[in-house]
Amino acid sequence: MDEQKQAIEAILGQFWDERAVEMGDAAQSTEELGAPLDSLTSMEALLEIDRVLKRTVPVDAVIQKVGYNTREQFIDEITTKVLKFVAENPQ
């Protein structure tokens, strides 16, 4: 499970680095701009996670609808939810 966790975190970290929108200092509020990584874009990260785990993890069990505001939030929350799903749904 530790190897899976490390692999998932690596995938998510790279995904964030490549896809997150830089908010900058000009933003008045987060409501005006949305999250740096929205939920629709976040779903794409599951494709690579599915390949690594050799199974499909349902989007609705893992991705939150409001998106993610920080890299740490994105990695921590999705990793935790994926590992919980895998533990609760053995193949």
C-alpha positions in Angstrom: 0.0 0.0 0.0 2.9 2.3 0.7 4.1 2.0 -2.9 0.7 2.7 -4.1 0.5 5.8 -2.0 3.8 7.1 -3.3 2.8 6.4 -6.9 -0.5 8.2 -6.4 1.2 11.2 -4.8 3.7 11.4 -7.6 1.0 11.3 -10.2 -1.0 14.0 -8.5 1.9 16.2 -7.8 3.0 16.1 -11.5 -0.6 16.7 -12.6 -0.9 19.7 -10.4 2.4 21.2 -11.6 1.3 20.8 -15.2 -2.4 21.8 -15.0 -3.1 24.1 -12.1 -3.9 27.7 -12.9 -1.5 30.3 -11.4 -3.7 32.6 -9.4 -1.2 35.5 -9.0 -1.6 38.5 -6.7 -4.1 40.3 -8.8 -7.1 38.2 -7.7 -9.7 40.1 -5.6 -11.2 36.9 -4.3 -11.3 33.2 -5.1 -15.0 33.4 -6.0 -14.0 35.6 -9.0 -11.5 33.2 -10.4 -12.5 29.8 -9.1 -10.1 27.2 -7.8 -6.6 26.8 -9.3 -7.6 23.2 -10.3 -11.3 22.6 -11.0 -13.1 19.3 -10.5 -13.4 18.6 -14.3 -9.7 18.9 -14.9 -9.0 17.0 -11.7 -10.9 14.0 -13.1 -8.2 13.5 -15.7 -5.7 12.6 -13.0 -7.7 9.5 -12.2 -6.9 8.1 -15.6 -3.3 7.6 -14.7 -4.1 6.5 -11.2 -6.5 3.8 -12.7 -3.6 2.6 -14.9 -1.2 2.3 -11.9 -3.8 0.5 -9.8 -5.0 -1.6 -12.7 -8.6 -0.8 -11.7 -11.2 2.0 -12.0 -11.7 4.3 -9.1 -15.1 6.1 -9.4 -14.8 9.8 -9.9 -17.7 10.6 -7.4 -15.9 8.7 -4.7 -12.7 10.7 -5.0 -13.1 14.1 -6.7 -14.7 17.0 -4.8 -17.0 19.2 -6.9 -15.6 22.6 -5.9 -12.1 21.9 -7.1 -8.8 22.3 -5.2 -7.2 25.5 -3.9 -3.7 24.2 -3.1 -1.3 21.5 -4.3 -1.2 19.9 -0.9 -5.0 19.8 -0.6 -5.2 18.2 -4.1 -2.6 15.5 -3.3 -3.7 14.8 0.3 -7.5 14.6 -0.3 -7.4 12.5 -3.5 -4.7 10.1 -2.2 -6.6 9.5 1.0 -9.9 8.9 -0.8 -8.3 6.6 -3.5 -6.6 4.5 -0.8 -9.8 4.4 1.2 -11.8 3.2 -1.8 -9.2 0.5 -2.6 -9.2 -0.7 1.0 -13.0 -0.9 1.1 -13.3 -2.4 -2.4 -10.7 -5.2 -2.8 -10.6 -6.9 -6.2 
